[in-house]
């Protein structure tokens, strides 16, 4: 797994993921509150630095080789 996500995008993914997960705990009794748990995906890809769809599409936002 070669890193294919740049640093700024990683930070944004982590922030969005944490915000969505926090939204689940703030509004956990809503009808579609389980959708907040999808924040696990951007959080995980931001922490790991690798995005499977980017790999399939040949996208690389990481500047280091």
VOFI-370160 format. One record per atom (N, C-alpha, C, O, CB): x, y, z; residue in one letter. Coordinates in steps of 0.02 Angstrom, whole numbers, padded with zeros to 5 digits, always signed. Glycine has a CB too. Layout:
# residues N
XYZa;...
//
This chain:
# residues 65
+00041-00059+00000x;+00000+00000+00000x;+00044+00062+00000x;+00069+00083+00052x;-00047+00000+00060x;+00053+00091-00058x;+00090+00153-00064x;+00044+00212-00049x;-00013+00213-00071x;+00121+00159-00134x;+00069+00259-00011x;+00028+00317+00006x;+00008+00354-00058x;+00050+00367-00101x;+00066+00364+00055x;-00056+00371-00064x;-00079+00409-00122x;-00122+00469-00103x;-00157+00496-00145x;-00118+00363-00168x;-00118+00490-00040x;-00155+00548-00016x;-00106+00598+00013x;-00064+00580+00055x;-00210+00527+00037x;-00110+00660-00010x;-00066+00713+00014x;-00082+00733+00086x;-00135+00716+00112x;-00070+00773-00031x;-00036+00770+00117x;-00043+00789+00187x;-00104+00832+00200x;-00141+00820+00249x;+00019+00826+00210x;-00117+00882+00158x;-00175+00926+00170x;-00239+00887+00163x;-00285+00897+00203x;-00174+00985+00120x;-00244+00843+00114x;-00304+00802+00106x;-00313+00754+00164x;-00370+00741+00185x;-00300+00764+00040x;-00258+00728+00190x;-00262+00684+00248x;-00292+00720+00308x;-00335+00693+00342x;-00193+00656+00266x;-00269+00781+00320x;-00294+00820+00376x;-00369+00834+00367x;-00408+00828+00415x;-00256+00887+00382x;-00389+00852+00306x;-00460+00866+00293x;-00503+00803+00302x;-00558+00807+00329x;-00469+00894+00223x;-00478+00746+00280x;-00515+00683+00288x;-00523+00665+00361x;-00576+00642+00382x;-00479+00627+00250x;-00471+00676+00401x;-00475+00661+00472x;-00525+00707+00506x;-00565+00684+00548x;-00405+00668+00505x;-00524+00772+00489x;-00571+00819+00519x;-00643+00802+00501x;-00687+00801+00544x;-00555+00891+00497x;-00655+00787+00437x;-00723+00769+00415x;-00746+00705+00448x;-00803+00700+00470x;-00725+00762+00338x;-00702+00655+00451x;-00719+00592+00483x;-00737+00600+00556x;-00786+00573+00580x;-00663+00543+00476x;-00696+00638+00592x;-00710+00650+00663x;-00774+00690+00673x;-00812+00677+00720x;-00652+00687+00695x;-00787+00738+00629x;-00848+00778+00634x;-00910+00734+00623x;-00960+00741+00659x;-00847+00836+00584x;-00907+00690+00574x;-00964+00646+00562x;-00976+00598+00620x;-01033+00587+00640x;-00953+00606+00497x;-00923+00570+00646x;-00930+00524+00703x;-00957+00562+00764x;-00998+00536+00801x;-00862+00490+00720x;-00933+00623+00775x;-00959+00664+00830x;-01033+00679+00820x;-01071+00681+00868x;-00919+00730+00837x;-01053+00690+00757x;-01123+00702+00742x;-01167+00644+00761x;-01225+00653+00781x;-01132+00717+00669x;-01141+00584+00756x;-01179+00525+00777x;-01193+00527+00852x;-01249+00511+00873x;-01141+00460+00759x;-01145+00546+00891x;-01154+00548+00964x;-01197+00607+00986x;-01231+00603+01037x;-01087+00550+00999x;-01196+00661+00948x;-01237+00719+00964x;-01309+00707+00944x;-01355+00725+00981x;-01210+00782+00929x;-01320+00676+00886x;-01387+00665+00859x;-01398+00591+00846x;-01414+00572+00790x;-01399+00707+00795x;-01388+00550+00896x;-01392+00478+00887x;-01461+00449+00883x;-01468+00390+00866x;-01357+00446+00942x;-01512+00487+00898x;-01580+00460+00898x;-01619+00477+00835x;-01679+00463+00831x;-01617+00484+00958x;-01587+00508+00785x;-01621+00525+00723x;-01634+00464+00679x;-01606+00411+00691x;-01581+00576+00684x;-01677+00472+00630x;-01696+00416+00587x;-01637+00389+00546x;-01630+00329+00537x;-01753+00438+00540x;-01596+00434+00521x;-01540+00413+00480x;-01473+00427+00514x;-01423+00441+00481x;-01542+00448+00412x;-01472+00424+00579x;-01411+00440+00617x;-01355+00391+00603x;-01296+00408+00613x;-01426+00442+00691x;-01371+00332+00580x;-01319+00282+00565x;-01275+00306+00507x;-01219+00282+00500x;-01350+00214+00548x;-01299+00352+00466x;-01258+00378+00411x;-01197+00416+00436x;-01147+00421+00401x;-01300+00423+00366x;-01202+00443+00496x;-01144+00477+00525x;-01086+00429+00534x;-01028+00450+00531x;-01163+00509+00593x;-01100+00366+00543x;-01046+00317+00553x;-01005+00306+00489x;-00952+00275+00492x;-01075+00251+00576x;-01029+00331+00433x;-00989+00328+00372x;-00927+00372+00378x;-00882+00368+00336x;-01031+00351+00311x;-00923+00412+00430x;-00864+00452+00444x;-00803+00409+00459x;-00747+00434+00459x;-00876+00498+00501x;-00814+00345+00473x;-00759+00299+00484x;-00716+00293+00421x;-00655+00284+00426x;-00785+00230+00506x;-00747+00297+00363x;-00711+00289+00300x;-00660+00345+00289x;-00601+00331+00279x;-00760+00286+00242x;-00681+00409+00289x;-00630+00461+00280x;-00580+00464+00337x;-00521+00481+00326x;-00663+00529+00273x;-00601+00446+00397x;-00555+00445+00454x;-00501+00393+00443x;-00441+00406+00452x;-00592+00432+00520x;-00521+00333+00423x;-00473+00279+00412x;-00426+00294+00354x;-00365+00284+00360x;-00509+00213+00399x;-00453+00319+00298x;-00409+00334+00241x;-00362+00392+00257x;-00306+00394+00232x;-00451+00350+00179x;-00385+00439+00297x;-00342+00494+00316x;-00285+00472+00362x;-00229+00495+00355x;-00381+00548+00350x;-00300+00428+00408x;-00249+00403+00455x;-00198+00359+00418x;-00138+00364+00429x;-00281+00364+00513x;-00223+00315+00375x;-00179+00269+00339x;-00141+00305+00283x;-00083+00290+00271x;-00220+00211+00309x;-00173+00352+00250x;-00141+00388+00195x;-00148+00353+00128x;-00113+00369+00080x;-00068+00397+00210x;-00194+00306+00124x;-00204+00267+00063x;-00278+00261+00050x;-00317+00243+00095x;-00171+00198+00068x;-00299+00274-00011x;-00369+00271-00030x;-00378+00221-00087x;-00351+00231-00141x;-00396+00341-00050x;-00415+00166-00075x;-00424+00115-00127x;-00453+00141-00193x;-00428+00122-00246x;-00467+00060-00101x;-00505+00184-00192x;-00530+00210-00257x;-00477+00251-00294x;-00474+00249-00355x;-00592+00252-00246x;-00437+00288-00258x;-00382+00324-00290x;-00335+00276-00325x;-00311+00289-00380x;-00344+00368-00239x;-00321+00220-00292x;-00276+00170-00321x;-00305+00143-00386x;-00269+00136-00436x;-00265+00112-00271x;-00370+00128-00386x;-00402+00101-00446x;-00404+00151-00503x;-00397+00132-00562x;-00472+00078-00429x;-00414+00215-00487x;-00419+00267-00538x;-00351+00297-00556x;-00348+00338-00603x;-00465+00321-00514x;-00298+00279-00522x;-00231+00305-00537x;-00220+00376-00513x;-00178+00411-00540x;-00219+00302-00610x;-00257+00397-00462x;-00250+00464-00435x;-00199+00463-00378x;-00200+00418-00336x;-00318+00492-00410x;-00156+00513-00376x;-00106+00517-00323x;-00097+00591-00306x;-00071+00629-00346x;-00038+00485-00345x;-00119+00612-00246x;-00112+00680-00224x;-00052+00689-00177x;-00039+00744-00152x;-00175+00704-00190x;-00016+00635-00165x;+00043+00637-00122x;+00102+00662-00162x;+00117+00635-00215x;+00059+00568-00091x;+00135+00715-00137x;+00191+00744-00175x;+00255+00705-00169x;+00296+00707-00215x;+00203+00814-00152x;+00266+00669-00114x;+00327+00631-00106x;+00324+00567-00146x;+00271+00536-00151x;+00340+00616-00032x;+00378+00547-00173x;+00381+00486-00214x;+00409+00429-00174x;+00415+00374-00200x;+00424+00497-00276x;
//
